[in-house]
Amino acid sequence: MPLALMLGCSCAWAQAPATPIERIKLTDNELTCAQIHAEVGQMDKLVADARAAEDKDKTTGTTAGAASTVADVAGKLGLFGRIGGLGGALFGQAAAQAGAGAVQKSAQDSAQQMAERAKQAGSRKEHLTALFLAKECKASDLSAAGKSPSGATVQKVAAASEPPPAPAVPADPASVAQWLETASAAARGASLPSASLVSAGGANLKTLVGRTNKVVIAGYRVAFVGRTGVAASGTGSRSTSYGVFGSKTITITAGKTRKIDVALRNVNANTMQALTDRLYADFVEQLKSSGLEVLPREVLARSPHFAQVDTFKPKEGGPYTVKHFSDPREYTVMTPTGLPMVFLAGEQFGDRGLIDLGQMKGLMFSAMDAGAAALMVQVVVDFAETSSSGHSRWINMAEVDARPAISLAPERSTYITALHSSNTIMGEWGRMAVEKSVTLPGDFATVKVVDDPNAISALSESLFRAGVVLGGQGGNVIYEELRLFEADPARYSALALQAGMTANRALIQAVR
């Protein structure tokens, strides 16, 4: 039985592609009330059918991945027949794996097509509904003729039902600041999630700050994740026996790796700067609301100890970006307008080594002269939620995924540090961090999948494995995919502000 039939595939290659659904037709103005009402019902059914097919194709894709593993096992056991000993086993195994891979790829493509079809049907329904109202039709009396709207009215109906395009990102800082007013209002009116905190070293922050109830913000920075990725692998050993002029067993180790690289688009440096400025203003406001006296940063510069404090100067040519080898994320690190960027010893985005304590001493003793505790804050805003099956002992069980999701992540990278001293001999410090990733509900981006031209297809993978067995050597097949998350800047900004405000409130609880 063909593998597609075994899996019950509804994939694009197994059926003719559906005709696109036009949102507006030339004959729309000739439709009666009853015809419009009937077609609205058809669109509802098309949306339901398309979503059901999309779910089925997603399940088929998962099943096909498992079927590829079953085919691998069947090849080892000789379940594909006795066609020339080793050759028959390899041919059957490669063919079955190729078929499973083709089903999996086609199921993924078909799921995307069904999602687009549901979107088209929904858009058509919106237009028909607007036309139904413009003709003054009544659902209780569909036999009524209804009005015949003029051409101008029909044009207005068509324009009103047209999905609005994503707003363009303003180019200059002044326009961005004004444009963010709506996003800021939405964030303030939203119900913010809670974030659990954990000690990240040093003394108790409430004790340090409580000695004076005065604070000065020595540094506040927001790191925006703009690129990330995830990988999974499966590696296993396979033994194949064949007998042509005797009996021989070959044992090889082979594997598969799947990778997804994800990039955020349509969020520029001006937007990130404006978001940072607003989050900083919110942090100051929340500190004051908590009963603390917030001194201006200039009081630190009045101390002779402030000469030990060096501000970080990123290289010219754009915003400061950081990418560590052990972290798939790429960060753009921003500081509020007019506030210098300062790092303490060993901070992940900074320029200070683990034992470079001069910066810490300079801030401690400068804050002592001001009669306050110095605060350093870092907030990290991520844009994607990734998942991975990790490393599996099954060759074909490497699974990865990524979806748009604003969060405070990764764990313990959002934190507050308090510095205090009562003498110039010894100072105290403490740090509290957001313990776990906090994800905010809300969609903000469309996903575009870009296939890597260097990725190996399912068929070439199967042939590659056959060659590995013949050569008696192990190998690894790598599938790579690039996904672009095209953000709606307004929705992204509203969610990023909510994430930052969530961090602000949690971190202030650490010092009060």
C-alpha positions in Angstrom: 0.0 0.0 0.0 1.4 3.4 -0.9 2.7 5.3 2.1 0.5 8.4 1.3 -2.6 6.1 1.6 -1.3 4.5 4.8 -1.0 7.9 6.4 -4.3 9.2 5.0 -2.6 12.2 3.5 -4.6 15.2 2.3 -1.5 16.9 1.0 -1.1 19.2 -2.0 0.6 16.6 -4.2 -2.2 14.1 -3.6 -4.9 16.5 -4.7 -5.4 19.4 -7.1 -4.8 22.8 -5.5 -7.9 24.7 -4.6 -8.9 27.7 -6.6 -8.1 31.0 -4.7 -11.1 32.7 -3.1 -11.6 36.2 -4.4 -12.6 38.8 -1.8 -14.5 40.9 -4.3 -16.2 39.8 -7.5 -17.6 41.8 -10.4 -21.0 40.3 -10.0 -21.3 41.0 -6.2 -23.7 43.9 -6.8 -26.2 41.6 -8.6 -26.5 39.2 -5.6 -29.8 39.0 -3.8 -30.1 39.1 0.0 -30.7 35.3 0.0 -27.7 34.7 -2.2 -25.4 36.8 0.0 -26.7 35.0 3.1 -26.1 31.6 1.5 -22.6 32.5 0.4 -21.8 33.8 3.9 -22.8 30.3 5.1 -20.5 28.7 2.5 -17.6 30.9 3.7 -18.2 29.8 7.3 -18.1 26.1 6.1 -14.9 26.7 4.0 -13.2 28.3 7.0 -14.1 25.3 9.2 -13.1 22.8 6.6 -9.8 24.5 5.9 -8.9 24.7 9.6 -9.8 21.0 10.0 -7.7 20.1 7.0 -4.8 22.2 8.4 -4.9 20.3 11.7 -5.1 17.0 9.9 -2.0 17.9 7.7 -0.1 18.9 10.8 -0.9 15.5 12.3 0.1 13.8 9.1 3.4 15.6 9.1 4.2 14.3 12.6 3.0 10.8 11.7 5.2 10.8 8.5 8.3 11.7 10.6 7.5 8.6 12.8 6.8 6.5 9.7 10.3 7.4 8.4 11.7 5.9 11.6 9.6 2.8 11.2 10.8 2.5 7.6 14.4 2.6 9.0 13.7 -0.2 11.4 11.9 -2.2 8.8 14.9 -1.9 6.5 17.1 -3.3 9.2 14.8 -6.3 9.6 14.5 -7.0 5.9 10.8 -6.4 5.8 11.1 -4.9 2.2 11.7 -8.3 0.6 14.7 -10.2 -0.6 15.6 -8.2 -3.7 19.3 -9.0 -4.0 20.1 -9.2 -0.2 21.7 -5.9 0.8 20.6 -4.1 -2.3 16.9 -4.9 -1.8 17.0 -3.9 1.9 18.8 -0.6 1.0 16.4 0.1 -1.9 13.3 -0.6 0.1 14.6 1.4 3.1 15.6 4.4 1.0 12.3 4.3 -0.9 10.2 4.2 2.2 12.2 6.9 3.9 11.9 9.1 0.8 8.2 8.5 0.7 7.8 9.4 4.4 9.9 12.5 3.9 7.9 13.5 0.9 4.6 13.0 2.8 6.0 15.1 5.7 7.1 18.0 3.5 3.9 17.9 1.5 1.8 17.9 4.7 3.6 21.0 5.9 3.0 22.7 2.6 -0.6 21.7 2.5 -1.1 23.0 6.1 0.2 26.4 5.0 -2.2 26.4 2.0 -5.2 25.5 4.2 -4.3 28.3 6.6 -4.2 30.8 3.6 -7.5 29.4 2.3 -9.2 30.0 5.7 -7.9 33.5 5.6 -9.3 34.1 2.1 -12.7 32.7 3.1 -12.8 34.9 6.1 -11.9 38.0 4.1 -14.7 37.1 1.6 -17.2 36.7 4.4 -16.3 40.2 5.8 -17.0 41.8 2.4 -20.3 39.9 1.9 -21.4 40.9 5.4 -20.7 44.5 4.7 -22.6 44.2 1.4 -25.5 42.6 3.1 -25.8 45.5 5.5 -25.4 48.1 2.7 -28.3 46.6 0.8 -30.3 46.8 4.1 -31.1 43.0 3.9 -32.8 41.3 6.8 -31.8 37.9 8.0 -35.5 37.4 9.2 -36.8 38.0 5.7 -34.3 36.9 3.0 -37.0 37.0 0.3 -37.0 40.8 0.4 -35.3 42.4 -2.5 -33.2 44.8 -0.5 -31.8 48.1 -1.8 -29.5 48.4 -4.8 -26.6 50.4 -3.6 -24.8 52.8 -5.9 -21.4 52.1 -7.4 -19.9 54.6 -5.0 -21.5 52.9 -2.0 -20.2 49.5 -3.2 -16.7 51.0 -3.5 -16.9 52.3 0.1 -18.1 48.8 1.2 -15.1 47.2 -0.5 -12.7 49.7 1.0 -14.1 49.3 4.5 -13.8 45.5 4.4 -10.2 45.6 3.0 -7.8 44.3 5.7 -5.7 47.3 7.0 -2.0 47.1 6.1 0.5 46.9 8.9 1.6 50.4 9.8 5.0 51.6 8.6 7.7 52.1 11.1 8.4 55.8 11.6 11.9 56.9 10.6 12.7 59.7 13.0 12.7 59.5 16.8 10.1 62.3 17.3 7.6 60.4 15.2 8.3 57.1 16.9 7.8 58.7 20.4 4.4 60.1 19.2 3.4 56.9 17.5 4.1 54.9 20.7 1.5 56.8 22.7 -1.2 54.3 21.6 1.0 51.3 22.4 1.9 52.8 25.8 -1.7 53.4 26.7 -2.6 49.8 25.7 0.3 48.4 27.8 -0.8 50.4 30.9 -4.3 49.3 30.5 -3.4 45.6 30.2 -3.4 43.1 33.0 0.3 42.3 33.6 1.5 38.8 34.5 3.5 38.1 37.6 7.1 37.2 37.6 8.8 35.1 40.3 12.2 36.3 41.6 15.3 34.4 42.7 18.5 35.6 44.4 21.4 35.8 42.0 24.1 36.5 44.6 25.1 38.9 47.3 23.2 40.5 50.2 19.5 41.1 50.7 18.4 44.0 48.5 15.7 45.2 50.8 18.2 45.5 53.6 20.6 47.5 51.5 18.1 49.9 50.1 16.2 50.2 53.5 19.2 51.7 55.2 18.6 55.0 53.5 15.4 54.6 51.5 17.2 56.7 48.8 18.3 55.3 45.5 20.1 56.6 42.4 19.8 54.7 39.1 23.4 54.1 38.0 22.3 52.2 34.9 19.2 50.9 33.1 19.4 48.9 29.9 17.0 46.9 27.7 18.3 44.1 25.5 16.0 43.3 22.6 16.4 39.9 21.0 16.4 40.3 17.2 17.6 36.9 16.1 17.5 33.4 17.6 17.5 29.7 16.7 17.0 26.2 17.9 18.4 22.8 16.9 17.7 19.1 17.5 19.5 15.9 16.6 19.0 12.2 16.4 21.8 9.8 16.3 21.7 6.0 16.3 23.6 2.9 15.3 22.3 0.5 12.7 23.5 -3.0 11.9 22.8 -4.5 8.4 23.6 -8.1 7.5 23.8 -9.4 4.0 25.0 -12.6 2.4 26.3 -12.8 -1.2 29.4 -15.0 -0.9 29.0 -15.5 2.9 27.6 -13.5 5.7 28.8 -10.1 6.9 27.4 -7.5 9.3 28.1 -3.8 9.0 27.4 -1.5 12.0 27.3 2.3 11.3 26.3 5.4 13.2 24.3 8.0 11.3 22.2 10.9 12.3 20.0 13.9 11.5 20.1 17.5 12.6 17.3 20.0 12.2 17.9 23.7 12.7 15.7 26.8 12.6 17.1 30.3 12.5 14.5 33.0 13.3 14.9 36.7 12.6 12.7 39.7 13.7 11.8 42.2 11.0 10.1 45.6 10.9 11.3 46.8 14.3 14.0 49.4 14.0 16.5 51.0 16.3 14.4 54.2 16.8 11.5 52.0 18.0 13.7 50.2 20.5 15.1 53.4 21.8 11.7 54.9 22.3 10.6 51.7 24.1 13.7 51.9 26.3 12.9 55.5 27.2 9.3 54.7 28.1 10.3 51.7 30.2 12.9 53.8 32.1 10.3 56.5 32.8 7.9 53.8 34.1 10.7 52.4 36.3 11.4 55.8 37.9 7.7 56.4 38.4 7.2 53.0 40.0 10.2 53.5 42.3 8.7 56.8 43.5 5.3 55.3 44.0 6.8 52.6 46.2 7.9 55.3 48.7 11.6 55.5 47.7 13.3 58.8 47.0 15.0 58.8 43.6 18.0 61.0 43.4 19.3 62.2 40.0 22.3 60.4 38.6 24.3 63.6 38.6 24.8 63.1 42.4 27.2 60.3 41.6 29.4 62.5 39.5 29.9 64.8 42.5 31.9 62.2 44.3 35.7 61.9 43.8 35.2 58.1 43.6 33.2 58.4 40.4 36.4 58.8 38.6 36.8 55.0 38.8 33.5 54.6 36.8 34.0 54.1 33.0 31.0 54.3 30.7 30.8 51.8 27.9 31.3 53.1 24.4 30.0 50.8 21.6 31.7 50.9 18.2 30.3 53.4 15.8 28.0 52.3 12.9 24.7 51.5 14.6 23.2 50.2 17.8 25.2 48.0 20.1 24.6 44.3 19.3 25.9 41.2 21.2 26.1 37.6 20.1 27.7 35.0 22.3 28.9 31.6 20.9 26.9 29.6 23.5 23.7 31.5 23.0 21.7 31.4 19.7 20.2 34.8 20.5 21.5 38.1 19.0 20.8 41.1 21.3 20.5 44.8 20.6 21.3 46.6 23.9 19.8 50.0 24.5 20.1 52.5 27.3 17.7 55.5 27.9 18.4 58.7 26.1 21.0 60.7 28.1 21.8 57.8 30.5 25.3 56.4 29.9 25.7 52.6 29.5 27.6 51.1 32.4 28.4 47.4 33.1 29.7 45.7 36.2 32.1 42.8 36.4 31.2 39.7 34.5 27.9 40.9 33.1 26.9 39.0 29.9 26.6 42.0 27.6 29.4 44.0 29.1 33.1 44.7 28.7 34.3 43.9 32.3 36.0 40.7 33.3 35.0 38.6 36.3 37.6 40.2 38.7 37.3 43.8 37.4 35.9 45.3 40.5 36.9 48.9 40.0 33.6 49.8 38.4 31.7 48.3 41.3 33.8 50.1 43.9 33.4 53.4 42.2 29.6 53.2 42.1 29.4 51.9 45.7 31.5 54.7 47.2 29.9 57.4 45.0 26.5 56.3 46.2 27.8 56.3 49.8 28.8 60.0 49.3 25.3 60.6 48.0 23.7 58.8 51.0 21.9 56.3 48.7 22.0 52.9 47.2 23.0 52.6 43.5 20.7 50.5 41.3 21.6 48.7 38.1 18.8 47.2 36.0 18.8 44.9 33.0 15.6 43.9 31.1 15.7 41.4 28.2 12.8 41.2 25.8 12.6 38.1 23.5 10.4 37.8 20.4 10.2 34.0 19.8 9.3 30.9 21.7 11.3 27.9 20.5 11.0 24.2 21.2 13.4 21.3 20.5 13.3 17.5 21.0 17.0 17.8 22.0 19.2 14.9 21.3 17.4 11.6 20.6 18.7 8.0 20.1 16.3 7.7 17.2 17.8 9.0 14.0 14.6 10.4 12.5 13.1 12.0 15.7 14.8 15.4 15.6 12.0 18.0 15.9 12.2 21.8 16.2 9.7 24.7 16.1 9.5 28.4 16.6 6.5 30.8 17.0 6.1 34.5 17.7 5.9 35.2 21.4 7.0 38.2 23.5 8.7 37.2 26.7 11.2 38.0 29.4 13.8 35.5 28.5 16.1 33.7 28.9 15.8 32.8 32.5 17.6 35.1 35.1 18.8 37.5 32.4 16.4 40.2 33.6 17.7 41.4 37.0 18.3 44.3 39.4 21.6 44.9 41.3 21.9 47.2 44.4 25.2 48.6 45.6 25.7 50.2 49.0 28.6 51.1 51.3 29.0 52.9 54.6 32.8 53.2 54.4 35.6 53.2 51.8 37.0 49.9 53.0 34.2 47.5 52.2 31.0 47.7 50.3 27.9 45.5 49.8 26.0 44.4 46.8 23.0 42.1 46.0 21.2 40.9 42.9 17.7 39.5 42.3 16.6 38.1 38.9 13.4 37.0 37.2 13.6 33.3 37.8 11.7 31.9 34.8 10.8 33.0 31.3 7.5 35.0 31.4 5.6 34.8 28.1 2.8 37.4 27.3 -0.3 36.3 25.3 -0.8 38.1 22.0 0.1 37.8 18.4 2.3 40.5 16.8 3.8 39.0 13.7 3.3 37.0 10.5 5.6 34.2 9.8 7.5 33.7 6.5 9.4 30.5 5.9 12.5 30.7 3.8 14.0 27.3 2.9 17.8 27.1 3.0 19.0 26.2 -0.6 21.7 24.1 1.0 19.2 21.8 2.9 19.2 18.2 1.8 15.9 16.9 0.6 14.2 13.8 1.9 15.2 11.7 -1.1 18.8 12.7 -1.1 18.9 12.0 2.6 17.7 8.4 2.0 20.3 7.9 -0.8 23.0 9.4 1.5 22.1 6.8 4.1 22.3 4.0 1.6 25.8 5.2 0.6 26.8 5.4 4.2 25.8 1.7 4.7 27.7 0.7 1.5 30.8 2.6 2.6 30.6 1.5 6.2 31.0 5.0 7.5 28.7 7.2 9.6 27.3 10.6 8.6 24.9 13.4 9.5 22.2 15.0 7.4 21.4 18.7 8.3 18.1 20.4 7.5 18.2 24.2 7.9 15.3 26.6 7.8 15.1 30.4 8.1 11.9 31.9 9.5 11.2 35.7 9.3 8.8 37.1 11.8 7.4 40.3 10.2 6.2 42.3 13.1 3.3 44.7 13.3 5.2 47.5 15.1 2.2 48.7 17.1 1.4 45.3 18.4 5.0 44.4 19.0 5.6 47.7 20.9 2.5 47.2 23.1 3.6 43.7 24.1 7.2 44.7 24.6 6.1 47.5 26.9 4.0 45.0 28.8 7.0 42.7 29.2 9.2 45.6 30.4 6.6 46.9 32.8 6.2 43.4 34.2 9.9 43.3 34.8 9.9 46.8 36.4 7.2 45.9 38.9 8.8 42.6 39.8 12.3 44.1 40.3 11.0 46.9 42.4 9.4 44.4 44.7 12.9 43.0 45.2 14.1 46.3 46.8 10.9 47.2 48.7 
